[in-house]
Each structure stands twice: as structure tokens, then as C-alpha cells.
């Protein structure tokens, strides 16, 4: 069995370096259902008018997880008790909150 380091750091265009904190989250990100988010745009057809506006649900989900990591750090700094289980559950919830979306799903909500 091949062994490799599952703890990764990604370089995000908005937030800079994003750390993948543990193997479970790494495995979720590597799963084909999550990788599918790379092919779904977050901003609909905006990229046709603004070519630099290429942002996928994959990028968005990683950014949400990163912001939750920062929030947890701040809360712990303020002596709020957050267990490791709660920490992991919060990160996974933020990571997976868009997993069921299809292309243009928000555009169809109001039509």
C-alpha cells in the first residue's frame, strides 16, 4: 500500500494559503463528488462579461472552510470551548454545504 502525506496546503487566489487540517477532510476533498464542484461555476455566466471572474463551487467551498478555520481560531483565542469533534464537524459542514448544487441552481431559484 502506497503511503503519502494527506496533509496539504493549497494556494487560493483570494485567501492565500489554505491548510487541509486532517486526513478525513483531505479524503472528502479528493472524493469524486467533491471534485465535481470544480466543473460548476459559482458565478453563472459572469465569466462571459468578466473573463477574470472564474470562480467555481470548489473554490467557494474551500474558502468557506478556510474562513471557518479562522473563526474557530478566534473563538478559541477568546476562550470559547470548541471540541475537536465540533471543530471537525464545522469544517466538514462548511466544506459540503454546496455539494448538492447543480449548474445555475441559484439562477433557477427565482424563475
C-alpha positions in Angstrom: 0.0 0.0 0.0 1.4 3.4 -1.0 1.8 5.8 1.8 1.8 9.6 1.3 1.2 12.7 3.2 -2.5 13.7 3.2 -2.0 17.0 5.0 -1.9 19.6 2.3 -1.6 23.4 1.8 -3.4 25.0 -1.2 -2.7 28.4 -2.6 -6.0 30.2 -3.1 -6.2 33.3 -5.2 -8.4 35.1 -2.6 -7.3 33.9 0.8 -3.7 32.8 0.1 -2.6 29.6 1.7 -5.4 27.2 2.9 -4.4 24.3 5.1 -6.2 21.0 4.8 -6.1 20.1 8.5 -6.6 16.3 8.6 -6.9 13.1 6.6 -10.7 12.9 6.7 -11.1 16.4 5.2 -8.4 15.5 2.6 -10.3 12.3 1.7 -13.6 14.3 1.4 -11.9 16.8 -1.0 -10.4 14.0 -3.0 -13.8 12.2 -3.4 -15.3 12.4 -7.0 -18.5 14.0 -5.7 -16.5 16.9 -4.3 -14.1 17.1 -7.2 -17.3 17.6 -9.4 -17.6 21.1 -7.9 -14.5 22.1 -9.9 -16.8 22.0 -13.0 -19.6 24.1 -11.6 -19.2 27.8 -11.7 -20.2 29.8 -8.7 -21.0 33.0 -10.7 -23.1 31.6 -13.5 -22.2 33.1 -16.9 -20.5 36.2 -15.4 -17.2 35.0 -16.8 -18.6 35.8 -20.3 -18.6 39.5 -19.4 -15.7 39.4 -16.9 -13.1 36.9 -18.1 -11.3 37.1 -14.7 -14.5 36.1 -12.8 -13.8 32.3 -13.0 -14.8 31.0 -9.6 -16.1 27.5 -9.1 -18.1 25.9 -6.3 -14.9 24.0 -5.5 -13.0 27.3 -4.8 -16.0 28.6 -2.8 -16.3 25.5 -0.6 -12.5 25.6 0.2 -12.8 29.3 1.0 -15.8 28.7 3.3 -13.9 26.0 5.2 -10.9 28.3 5.5 -13.0 31.1 6.9 -14.5 28.7 9.4 -10.9 27.7 10.5 -10.2 31.3 11.1 -13.4 31.8 13.1 -12.6 28.8 15.3 -9.1 30.1 16.0 -10.6 33.5 17.0 -13.3 31.9 19.2 -10.7 29.7 20.9 -8.5 32.7 21.5 -11.5 34.3 23.2 -11.7 31.2 25.4 -14.8 29.7 23.8 -14.7 25.9 24.2 -14.8 24.1 20.9 -14.1 20.4 21.0 -12.1 18.7 18.3 -15.2 16.9 17.2 -17.1 20.2 16.9 -14.2 21.7 15.0 -14.1 18.9 12.5 -17.9 18.9 12.1 -18.0 22.6 11.5 -15.3 22.4 8.8 -17.0 19.5 7.1 -20.3 21.3 7.1 -18.8 24.3 5.5 -16.9 22.2 3.0 -20.0 20.3 1.9 -22.7 23.0 2.1 -22.9 23.3 -1.8 -22.3 19.6 -2.6 -25.8 19.1 -4.0 -25.9 22.1 -6.2 -26.0 21.7 -10.0 -25.0 24.3 -12.6 -27.0 27.5 -12.5 -29.0 26.2 -9.5 -29.3 29.7 -7.8 -30.3 31.3 -11.1 -33.3 28.8 -11.2 -34.4 29.6 -7.7 -36.1 32.8 -8.6 -37.5 31.9 -12.0 
